[in-house]
Amino acid sequence: MKILLAIFSLLVFVGTASADSVWTYTGNTMTGCNCALDGSVTLDSSGNATAWDFTDGTHDLTQLTSTGFIHHSPQTGSNPFQTWTVALDNGAFELFSQFTGSAFEATDLSFNDATQGQFGFLQGDHGVWTPGVVATPEPATGLLVAGGLLLAGIFRRKRRKPLDSATGDRLA
C-alpha cells in the first residue's frame, strides 16, 4: 500500500506537457524569380516561434542563419496563422510574408540586401498554412510506464517464496 501511495504522490507532482506544433507555409509563385516562398515554423505551447526554415528556392533562412520575427494572430482557434507577418534577414538576404486580413494586404517578397533589389515579389495572393504532426513524448507517460514496471517487479518479488520447506520425491 505504501508503494501505491508513493506512486500516486509522484503522479500528483508531475507537470502536464504540451507538444510543440509545426506549421508549413506554401506560397504562390512570385514574379521576378518564378519561385515561391515556402517554409515551416515550430511554435511552442505559448505560440512563440522556436524554429523556422524558409526558402524562396534559392536562399534558405533558418533560426540558426537569420534573425527576424514571426508574428501571427492570437491563438483563438485551431489555426494561429489567420493573419501573419514573417520577416527574416541574414544580412545579405531578406524573406518577407504578410497577410493582414484582406487579399490586397497579402505580400510575399524575397529581397537582396547587397543590390537593394527584389528577387521575387507577389502581392494580393497569399499562401496557405497547414499544420504538421510532431511526436513529442510526455513525461507523465514515461513515469506511468516506469511506475507500472516497478510495481509489477515488486509484486512478482513478493510472490516468490524460498523452497526451504518444500519436499520432493527422489527420482530413481
N, C-alpha and C positions, 0 to 999 in steps of 0.2 A: 504494500500500500504506500510505503514511503517513496518508492521509486515512481509510482504513478503520480503522486503529489509533486515530486520534483520535476518530472517531465511537464506536467501541466503548468507549473510555475514558470518554467523556461519558455513555454509557448506564449504565456501572457506577456513576457517582455520582448518578444521578437517583433520588430517593426514590420509594417507592411511594405512591400516593394512594388514599385510600378515600373513598367518597362518603358524604355525609350521608344519613340516612334520614328520611322524613316518615311519621308515624303519625297516623291520623284516628280520633277518638273519636266514636261515635254513641251518645248516651244515650237513655234511655226517658223517656216523658212524666212530668213531676213534678206533684204536686198543688200547688194554690195559684196556679199561673200557666198551667196547661195548656200547658207548654213543655218542651223537653228541653235538657239541657246537651250541646252539641256543640262540637267543636274539633279542632285539629290541633297537633302538636308536631314540631319538627325536632330530631333527635338527631345530634350529631357522631359521629365514629368511636369516641370513648371512651364514648358513651352519655349524654353531657351534653346537656341541653336548651339549644339555642341560640336558638330562636324558638318562639313559640306564638301561637295565636289561638283563643280560646274565647268562646262566647256562650251565653246562655240564651234567645235570641230577641229580647231587649230590650237587654241590656247586652253589650258586646264588650270583652274584655280581651286585649291583646297584650303582647309583651315591651317595647313602647315606652310603653304606657299603664298598666302594672301591675308589681307586684313579687310575689314569692312563690317557690314551688318546685314542681318536678315530680320526684317520686321514682318509680322503677319497679324491678321485680325485676331482679336481676343478669342480664346477658346470657348466659344458659345455653343458650338455644335460638334459634329463629328469631323468637320473639315476646318482646320485652323487657317487654311490659306484661301479664305473667301476674298480677302484683299491682301496685298503683299508689296514689299519693297526688298529687293535683293541688290546690294551694291558691294561688289568685291573688287579689290585692287591689289596687284602685286608689285606696283612701282613702275611697271612697263606696260601693263595692260589692265583694262577695266571691263568687267561684265556687269550689266545692269538689267534688271527686270522689275517692272512696276505695274500693278493693277490696283486702281483705287475705287473701282465700282462701276465705271461705265467703259464701254468699248473704246471710246475716244481717248480715255486716260490709260490705255494699256500700251506699254512700251517695252521692247526688248532691244538691247544695244550692246555691242562689243566695240571697244574704243582703244586705239593705240596711243598711249601716253607720249611716246617719243615723237611721233609725227603729228600729234594732235588731230588725228583723223579717225573717222569712223571706219570700222572693219565691216560691221553689219548693223542694220537698223530695221526695225519693224514697229509701226505704230498702228493701233486700232484692232489688233487681232492677238489677244493674249493666249498663252499656252494653258496647259491643264496640269493640275497637281493630283497625283494619285498616291494613296497610302501603300506602304510596303509592310512586310511582316518581319519582325525581329524576334528571334527566340532568345528570351532572357530568363535564365533560371532565377527563381525566387528563393531567398534564404530560408523562408519558413518551410518550403517543400523539402529542402535538404535536411533541415532539423527534424522534420517529421519522419523521414526515412531513417535517419540515424537513430532517433529515439525508438522507432519500431524494431530495428535490428538489435539495439541494446536490450530492449525489453524481451525480445524473443530469446536472446542469448542467456539472459538471467533466468527466465522460466525453464529453459532447457537444462541449465546447470543445476537448478534446484530439483528437478525431477530425477536426475541421476543419483543413484544410491550405490554405495560400495557393495561389493558382493562378498563381504566378510562372513555374513551369516548364511550364505547360500550353500546348500548341499547338493551334491550331484552323484549320480551313479558312476561307478568306474566302468569304463569301457574295456572289454577284454580284447 
